[in-house]
Amino acid sequence: MSEFAGKPLDGRVVLIVGATGGLGEAASVAAARAGATVVLLGRNVRRLNKVYDAVTAAGGEAMLYPMDLEGASPDDYLELAERLKETFGRLDGLLHVAAEFRGLTPLEYTDPAQIARAMHINVTAPIWLTSAVLPVMKLSDDASVVFVVDDVDHVGKAHWGPYAAAQQARAALVPMWAKETEGSSVRIAGLQPGPMRTALRAKATVEDIDSRLRDPEAYAEDCVRLLSAAGRGAHGHIERVLAPEPTPTRVALSVLSS
């Protein structure tokens, strides 16, 4: 597959899991601009269509794959893998962005069903999905799996409940799976972005005044980089990235002479 300047994902097929979220949508558009054909996976068809329109407006090619991670079975992921193989012949990139968080609650009072849901969507489902598509990824000359993880120091505080436990388990997948894929064409990496303005964060913060807060678009290119050949050095590691502060927009004012 060729990689022209400015098109680091040219010719690659990339599956975005959680494509309708803040970072998921931003990464989908960025990957398309970088030359990838993106497969958009999410549970909300209306929002998937919105992301599809954004991708095509950016000049990219996309395929929709509606799926609810909470209800999908291992057989559903095997069917996904078969569809990818039949349609594209391989899979070059897999970005896990989907996350489940319902709000801050003392663990003692957390609904048991919510504990199971958070662990499943954040950890179990990504394991099932990745395991199912790995054989298709091994058909690629250079494939990359990227797990987006939250800051475990931040979410490890009181009341973050099963989401925090799930994020620590998710982070543990990166070095473990990297060891297991040594010698293959598949590499495993993680991305821990800085604080982002997302719906998930809004559930935990009423008035967010963190000076490090950025829009998800600030980290979309980091997703692209780890999915591309430039991310080879990140195999087995979680990259912790803090986007720089946006440059203030300068407005030119015309001066009217009297």
Backbone torsions as a table, in degrees:
resi	resn	phi	psi	omega
1	MET	NA	137.3	-177.1
2	SER	-86.1	154.2	179.0
3	GLU	-137.0	92.5	-177.4
4	PHE	-81.7	159.4	178.1
5	ALA	-56.7	130.3	-179.2
6	GLY	83.8	-7.0	179.7
7	LYS	-129.6	65.4	-174.8
8	PRO	-66.6	-15.7	178.4
9	LEU	-111.8	20.7	-177.5
10	ASP	-57.5	127.0	177.6
11	GLY	82.3	-1.8	-177.6
12	ARG	-92.6	151.8	175.2
13	VAL	-108.7	121.9	-174.3
14	VAL	-124.4	129.0	176.8
15	LEU	-98.0	122.2	178.6
16	ILE	-105.3	112.2	-179.9
17	VAL	-95.4	115.4	-172.7
18	GLY	94.4	39.2	-172.7
19	ALA	-70.3	-14.6	-176.7
20	THR	-92.8	-5.1	177.9
21	GLY	-77.6	177.6	-177.8
22	GLY	-58.8	-56.5	179.1
23	LEU	-72.3	-32.9	179.5
24	GLY	-60.2	-46.0	178.7
25	GLU	-66.4	-44.8	-179.2
26	ALA	-61.8	-41.7	-179.9
27	ALA	-68.8	-35.7	179.0
28	SER	-62.3	-46.2	179.6
29	VAL	-66.3	-42.6	180.0
30	ALA	-63.8	-40.9	179.1
31	ALA	-64.4	-40.0	177.7
32	ALA	-64.0	-43.4	177.9
33	ARG	-63.4	-28.0	179.8
34	ALA	-83.2	3.6	173.6
35	GLY	105.1	-1.9	-176.4
36	ALA	-80.9	151.6	162.7
37	THR	-89.1	120.9	-173.6
38	VAL	-105.2	135.8	174.1
39	VAL	-103.2	116.3	-173.1
40	LEU	-96.6	113.6	-178.4
41	LEU	-112.6	128.0	178.3
42	GLY	-170.2	169.5	-175.5
43	ARG	-92.4	-22.5	-175.0
44	ASN	-98.2	107.7	-174.6
45	VAL	-64.4	-39.4	-179.7
46	ARG	-61.3	-43.9	179.7
47	ARG	-71.9	-31.9	175.2
48	LEU	-62.5	-41.6	178.3
49	ASN	-62.9	-35.6	177.9
50	LYS	-63.9	-43.4	178.5
51	VAL	-67.0	-40.3	177.3
52	TYR	-56.2	-44.8	179.6
53	ASP	-63.3	-39.2	179.3
54	ALA	-65.4	-39.5	179.5
55	VAL	-66.1	-46.6	-179.0
56	THR	-68.5	-33.0	176.7
57	ALA	-64.9	-27.4	177.9
58	ALA	-83.9	2.6	178.2
59	GLY	89.4	11.4	-177.3
60	GLY	-97.4	171.8	176.2
61	GLU	-111.6	140.0	-176.2
62	ALA	-143.8	156.0	173.2
63	MET	-130.3	134.5	178.8
64	LEU	-89.3	139.8	174.9
65	TYR	-138.8	86.4	178.9
66	PRO	-64.7	130.2	178.1
67	MET	-160.4	136.2	175.7
68	ASP	-99.1	110.7	-177.0
69	LEU	-60.3	-29.8	-178.4
70	GLU	-65.6	-37.9	-175.8
71	GLY	-101.9	-8.5	-176.8
72	ALA	-71.2	142.0	179.9
73	SER	-101.1	167.1	174.9
74	PRO	-54.6	-35.0	178.3
75	ASP	-65.4	-34.6	177.6
76	ASP	-63.2	-37.4	179.6
77	TYR	-72.2	-34.3	175.5
78	LEU	-65.7	-36.3	176.6
79	GLU	-65.7	-40.0	175.5
80	LEU	-58.7	-46.9	-179.5
81	ALA	-59.9	-41.6	179.7
82	GLU	-65.0	-40.6	178.2
83	ARG	-62.4	-42.1	179.0
84	LEU	-63.7	-41.7	-179.8
85	LYS	-66.3	-42.6	-179.6
86	GLU	-66.3	-38.3	-174.4
87	THR	-81.5	-42.8	-172.0
88	PHE	-116.9	-18.6	-179.6
89	GLY	84.6	-7.8	-178.4
90	ARG	-174.1	173.7	170.6
91	LEU	-136.2	125.7	-174.8
92	ASP	-98.5	-20.7	-177.5
93	GLY	-150.8	145.3	178.2
94	LEU	-138.2	118.2	-180.0
95	LEU	-114.9	117.8	178.3
96	HIS	-95.2	107.4	179.4
97	VAL	-118.4	-15.8	-176.8
98	ALA	-62.0	141.0	-179.9
99	ALA	-147.9	153.4	-180.0
100	GLU	-126.7	119.1	178.9
101	PHE	-152.3	126.0	-176.2
102	ARG	-105.4	-5.8	-179.8
103	GLY	131.0	169.2	-178.0
104	LEU	-79.6	126.5	179.7
105	THR	-150.1	137.6	174.0
106	PRO	-56.8	135.3	-175.7
107	LEU	-55.9	-35.5	-178.9
108	GLU	-58.7	-31.2	-175.4
109	TYR	-106.8	8.5	179.9
110	THR	-74.7	134.1	178.2
111	ASP	-57.2	126.4	179.2
112	PRO	-54.6	-34.4	178.8
113	ALA	-65.7	-34.8	178.5
114	GLN	-70.5	-34.9	175.9
115	ILE	-60.7	-47.4	-179.9
116	ALA	-64.0	-40.0	-178.8
117	ARG	-64.9	-45.1	-178.7
118	ALA	-64.4	-43.7	179.5
119	MET	-65.8	-37.5	-177.6
120	HIS	-69.8	-50.5	-175.5
121	ILE	-69.7	-35.9	-176.5
122	ASN	-84.8	-23.3	-175.1
123	VAL	-128.5	-60.0	-172.8
124	THR	-62.0	-48.8	-178.6
125	ALA	-61.0	-44.1	175.9
126	PRO	-60.3	-34.5	177.6
127	ILE	-66.7	-48.0	179.6
128	TRP	-59.0	-47.0	-176.7
129	LEU	-64.8	-47.6	-178.8
130	THR	-61.7	-43.6	179.1
131	SER	-59.8	-37.5	-177.9
132	ALA	-69.7	-38.8	-174.8
133	VAL	-92.7	-8.5	-179.2
134	LEU	-55.0	-42.9	177.9
135	PRO	-59.6	-33.8	178.7
136	VAL	-74.2	-33.2	177.7
137	MET	-69.8	-31.3	179.3
138	LYS	-70.3	-9.7	174.0
139	LEU	-81.0	-10.0	177.2
140	SER	-87.9	150.7	176.5
141	ASP	-73.5	-25.4	-176.3
142	ASP	-154.8	97.5	-176.4
143	ALA	-115.6	150.9	-176.4
144	SER	-136.3	132.0	171.6
145	VAL	-109.2	128.2	-179.1
146	VAL	-125.1	121.7	175.1
147	PHE	-99.9	120.6	172.8
148	VAL	-84.9	126.0	-177.2
149	VAL	-124.2	155.3	177.8
150	ASP	-89.2	165.3	178.7
151	ASP	-70.8	107.6	-174.9
152	VAL	-66.2	-25.5	176.5
153	ASP	-69.5	-36.5	-179.9
154	HIS	-74.6	-51.1	-176.3
155	VAL	-79.8	-6.9	178.3
156	GLY	-79.5	3.7	179.4
157	LYS	-81.0	176.2	-177.2
158	ALA	-57.1	142.2	169.7
159	HIS	81.6	-0.6	177.5
160	TRP	-80.9	-12.4	168.5
161	GLY	54.1	-138.9	-174.6
162	PRO	-65.2	-24.0	177.5
163	TYR	-61.9	-43.5	179.7
164	ALA	-64.1	-44.8	179.3
165	ALA	-62.5	-39.6	-179.1
166	ALA	-67.1	-37.9	179.9
167	GLN	-65.9	-37.0	177.2
168	GLN	-67.2	-39.2	177.3
169	ALA	-66.3	-40.1	179.5
170	ARG	-62.4	-42.8	178.8
171	ALA	-63.2	-33.9	-179.4
172	ALA	-67.0	-21.7	-179.8
173	LEU	-66.0	-31.3	-172.2
174	VAL	-63.0	-58.4	-179.3
175	PRO	-67.4	-33.1	-178.9
176	MET	-66.2	-50.0	-178.1
177	TRP	-69.7	-29.5	177.2
178	ALA	-62.7	-40.8	177.3
179	LYS	-63.2	-38.4	-176.7
180	GLU	-74.0	-20.6	179.9
181	THR	-101.9	5.0	176.8
182	GLU	-53.7	135.1	178.6
183	GLY	89.3	-7.7	177.3
184	SER	-100.8	-179.5	179.0
185	SER	-87.7	4.5	-177.1
186	VAL	-106.1	131.3	175.5
187	ARG	-117.1	154.1	-176.2
188	ILE	-123.5	130.8	178.2
189	ALA	-143.3	166.9	176.9
190	GLY	-126.7	155.7	175.8
191	LEU	-131.5	121.7	174.5
192	GLN	-110.8	95.6	179.9
193	PRO	-76.0	162.3	175.2
194	GLY	-71.8	-178.5	-179.3
195	PRO	-56.9	135.2	-178.1
196	MET	-126.7	151.7	174.4
197	ARG	-80.7	91.7	-179.1
198	THR	-131.9	165.6	177.6
199	ALA	-63.4	-34.2	179.7
200	LEU	-64.1	-47.2	-178.6
201	ARG	-64.8	-33.8	-179.3
202	ALA	-63.7	-25.3	178.8
203	LYS	-71.6	-17.3	-176.9
204	ALA	-109.7	-12.4	-174.1
205	THR	-133.8	123.9	179.6
206	VAL	-79.0	-53.2	178.8
207	GLU	-124.7	101.9	-173.7
208	ASP	-92.8	111.5	-178.4
209	ILE	-116.1	17.5	179.7
210	ASP	-62.1	122.2	-177.9
211	SER	-67.2	-16.0	-179.6
212	ARG	-86.6	-3.2	-175.1
213	LEU	-63.5	131.6	179.7
214	ARG	-133.5	161.1	172.1
215	ASP	-72.9	153.0	-178.9
216	PRO	-56.7	-31.0	-179.4
217	GLU	-57.5	-23.7	-178.9
218	ALA	-66.2	-19.6	-177.4
219	TYR	-113.4	3.1	-178.7
220	ALA	-63.4	-39.5	-178.9
221	GLU	-69.0	-26.9	175.1
222	ASP	-66.3	-37.4	175.4
223	CYS	-62.1	-46.0	179.8
224	VAL	-60.1	-45.2	-178.1
225	ARG	-60.6	-44.1	-178.7
226	LEU	-71.0	-26.3	177.1
227	LEU	-79.6	-19.4	-176.2
228	SER	-92.2	178.7	178.2
229	ALA	-60.8	-24.7	-179.7
230	ALA	-66.9	-15.9	-178.6
231	GLY	-90.8	7.5	-177.1
232	ARG	-59.5	-33.3	-178.9
233	GLY	-72.7	-9.2	-178.1
234	ALA	-92.7	3.3	-178.0
235	HIS	-55.2	122.9	177.8
236	GLY	85.3	2.9	-176.2
237	HIS	-122.6	155.6	171.8
238	ILE	-106.0	117.0	179.3
239	GLU	-84.7	124.6	177.6
240	ARG	-99.4	114.6	-172.0
241	VAL	-121.1	134.3	172.9
242	LEU	-120.8	112.7	-177.4
243	ALA	-65.9	143.2	178.7
244	PRO	-66.2	159.6	178.0
245	GLU	-66.9	134.4	-179.1
246	PRO	-58.2	143.7	177.1
247	THR	-72.3	127.9	179.9
248	PRO	-58.2	139.9	178.8
249	THR	-76.6	127.0	179.0
250	ARG	-96.2	127.4	-179.3
251	VAL	-107.7	123.7	179.3
252	ALA	-81.7	125.4	178.9
253	LEU	-103.1	128.9	178.6
254	SER	-82.0	140.1	179.5
255	VAL	-103.5	122.8	-179.1
256	LEU	-90.2	123.8	178.0
257	SER	-81.9	142.8	-179.6
258	SER	-81.8	NA	NA
